[in-house]
Amino acid sequence: MCAVTDPTLGQLVIGVEGLALLRRLYTADGAGIRADRLAEIRDALDRADLDVPLGTETDVDAGYVQWSRSYDAPLRLFAVEGAAVRPRVDAWAPGTVLDAACGTGRWSEYLAARGHAVVGVDRSAAMLDLARPKIPGGRFEEGRLDALPLDDGCVDNAVCALAMVHVADVGPVFAELARVVRPGGRVVVSDVHPFLVTLGWQAQFAGEEGRVFIRPHPHLVSDYACAALAAGFAVRGVEEPRLTPEAAATPTAALVPEANAAAYVGLPAVVVWEFERT
């Protein structure tokens, strides 16, 4: 049995069923779907096997040490996010590019293959240890998004992918990006969409002793825009790609597949910004 304060798999199932029910509540042909959702909710309430913890919460620093071992799996949002990011960075002429919060070097490797000199920064030494061998000519530094270990105006463009959700305040991050990117440079920022974060989407992965999750910070879409404008950026584009069936890979996907798809597929998955340093 779980402690009363621990979120359980059964509670998540009921929540997903409820979200699926809400999204179909007013559809003209939804009577049968609504009945199915209510039946599965009743079943979940009676299932003792679902009274198991969803995972153990950890912080960013400890979590990324464990997550580094499976981070290149790839993650469930990579395909959705990548399809929106690639056309933007593909337009850049070869130059010096910062991969801020580079992780294991997913975007660093992509950019290096397109002729860029890559500078990667990440707060996790474990992640950097995996990034460096992928780009032998790259420069990788340990550092935080709000205190980049780089000189002023030292890069032409920058990418910051799926990372600001791990900081409490995006303002200092945009201020640092504005400091290190030369005027006229572009910055592409992707992040978990605040809609998903508000619904309880977590950064989940298999840890050393079971499931682990890192609690994300719920930034509004306007938080990114306001912080970027205040730092001296102009907005040059924004996209909100939606969750695909493949990306809606949650702990309930196998248990209640119809409800899981009805709850999540089609919701905004990530937000992808393109800014210009003015």
N, C-alpha and C positions, 0 to 999 in steps of 0.2 A: 504493500500500500504506500501511496505517496503522502508526504506531509501536506496538510491542508493548504499551505502556501505555494506548493510546487505546481506549475502548470502541467497538465497531463495530456496524454494523447487523446483520451476520450473528450476532454474539453475542447481540444482543437478540432476534432471531428464534428462536434456539435456546432462550433463556431463556423466551420466551413459549410456545413449543411445550412445554417442560418443565412450565411451570405449568399449561397446558391438560391435559397428560397426567396430572399429579398430581390435578387436580380431578375427572378421570373415571376414575381408576385402579380404584376399587372399585364402579363402577356396573354393574348387572346386564347392561345392553345395550351396554357400552362396548368390546367386543373390536374392532369395526370402527373405532371412533373412535381407540383406542389405536394400531392399526395405521397409521391415517392420520397421526397425530402422529409416529410413528417414521419413516415414509417421508419426511415433510417435514423432519425433523431431518437425515436422511442427505443429502437434497438440498441443504439449507443448508450443510452441511459442505463440499460440492463446488462451491459457487458463488462464484467469485472476485469477481463484481460486488457481493457483499454485504460485501466487505472495505473498507468506507468508514466514516469516522468518523460517529458519531451527532450530533456538534455540538461547539461550543466552549463550555467552561465560562466563566462570568463571575460577578461578584459582584452583589449586590442593587443597589447604587448605579449601576454602569455598565449593568447589564442593564435596569433600568427606564427608562433614557433611551431605549434602543432599543425596548423593549417598548411604550412609551407610544404609538408610532405605529400599533400594531395591537391594542392592549389591548381596544378596544371591539368586536372582531370578531363575535361574542363568544367568550370562552374556553370550552373544552369542559366545564368543571364548572359554569358559570354557571346553566344550566337546573336541574340537580339541586339545587344549593345554594339557588337563589332560591325554589324551591317550598317549601322548609322554612323559610326565613327570613321570607318575606312574611307568613304568617299571624301570626307573633309580633310583628312591628313594626306590623302593621295594627291591633293592639289598643291602641296607644298614643294617648292624647289629644294634640292638638297642643301642642308645647312646644319646648324647645331640645334638639337632639339632636346628639351628637358622632358623626361618621363617622371613626373612627380607622383610619388607613391607607386613606384614601379613594380613592387612585388617581386615575382619571380622572373620578370622581364618579358611579359607577354607583348606589350606594345613596344618595348625597347627593341626586341628582336625584329618585329615587323618594320619599324622605322629604319633600323640599321640596314635591312635588306633593300631598302629603297634609297640608299646612298647617304643617309643622314649620319652625322656624328652625334652619338647619343650620350646624354648625361642622365643617369638614373639616381633618384634619391628615394630612400625608404627608411622608415623607422625600425624595421625588422632586420636584424643582422642575418637571421636564418633565411629570409627571403632573398636578400642580396647575395648570399652564398650560392643560391641556385641561379640567380640572374647572371652573374659575372661570366661563367663558362659559356653562356649562350652568345655573348657579344665580346669576344676577346679584346677588341679595340675600343670598347666603351669605357666610360668613366662612371663608377658607382660609388655613392657616398651615403653614409648613414646620417639621417636627419629627419626632422619633422616638417610637415607641410607649412606650419606657421613660423618656421625658423629655418629656411632653406640654407644649407651651407655653401652658398654660391655668391659670386660677385654680382654687383649691379649690372644689368644690361648685358649679360654674358651669353644668352641664348636667343635664337631667332624665333622659335615657336615652342609650344609646350602642350603636353597632354597630361591630364589628371583623370584617371579612370577608376570609377567605382570606389572612391576613397573618401570624399568629403562627408559621407554618411558616418564616418568614424570620428569626426571632430565635432565639438559642441558648437563652435561658432565659425562660420565660413568666412567672415570678414577678414580676419588676419591671414587666411590662406590666399584670398584674392589679392590682398596687399602685397604679399610675398611674390606671387606670380607676376604682378605688375612691376615689381622691383627688378626681377631678373630677366624679364622678356623685353627685348628691344622695341622701341616704338615702331608700329606697323606690323609687329608680329601677331600671330594668331595663337589662341589658346583654345583647345577643345577639352571640355569637361563633361564627363559622363558620371551618372550616379544612379543608385536605386531610386525609383520614383517615390516621392513622398506619399502618394496614394497607397502604395504597398506597405511602406513603413507604418503608416497610420493604422493599417489593418493588421499589424503585428508581424509582418515579414521580418525574419531574422537572418543573419549571416550564420548558416548552419553547416557543420561539417563533422566528419567522423574523427573523434579524438582518440587518445590513448586508451580511455576507459569508457567508450560509448559516445553518444551524440553530444556535441558541444555547440553553444551558440554565443555570438557576440551581439549585444543589443545596439542597434543603430540609432543615430540621432535623427529626429523627424524635422528636417528642414523643409520649408515651403518652397515652391517654385519661385516665388517672389523673393525669398531670402537670397538665392543665388544671383538673381538679376540685380537686386539692390546693392549687394556687396560688390559685385563686379563693376557696376556703374560708379560707385563711390571710390573704387580703386583706380579708375581711369580707363576702364574698358568700354568698348561699344559692342552691342549685341549684333552679330552678323548672321545668326541662325539659331534655331532651337527645334528639336524633335522630341516626340514622346512615343517611341515604339511600344507596341502592345505585347503582352504576354502571349506566347504561342503555346500549343499543347505540350511541346517538349520542354519549354521553359517553366511550365507550371509543375515542376517536380518538387512536391512538398511531402511531408511525412504522411499525409492522408491520401496521396495519389493512388496507392495500391489498395487501400482500405475501402474508399468510397470514390471510385474513379469518376462516375458521372457527376457527383456533387462537386468534386475537386475541379473538374473542367468547367462546370457551370459557374463556380464561384470565381475562378481566377482568369481563365482564358479571355483575352480581349481587354483586360484592365491595363492601364499604362504601366509598363515594366520598368523603364529607365527614362531619364531625361538626359538629353545630349545637347550641350550648348557649344556654340562657336563664338568666341569673342575676339575683338581686335584691340591691341594695345595702342591707345591714341597718344 
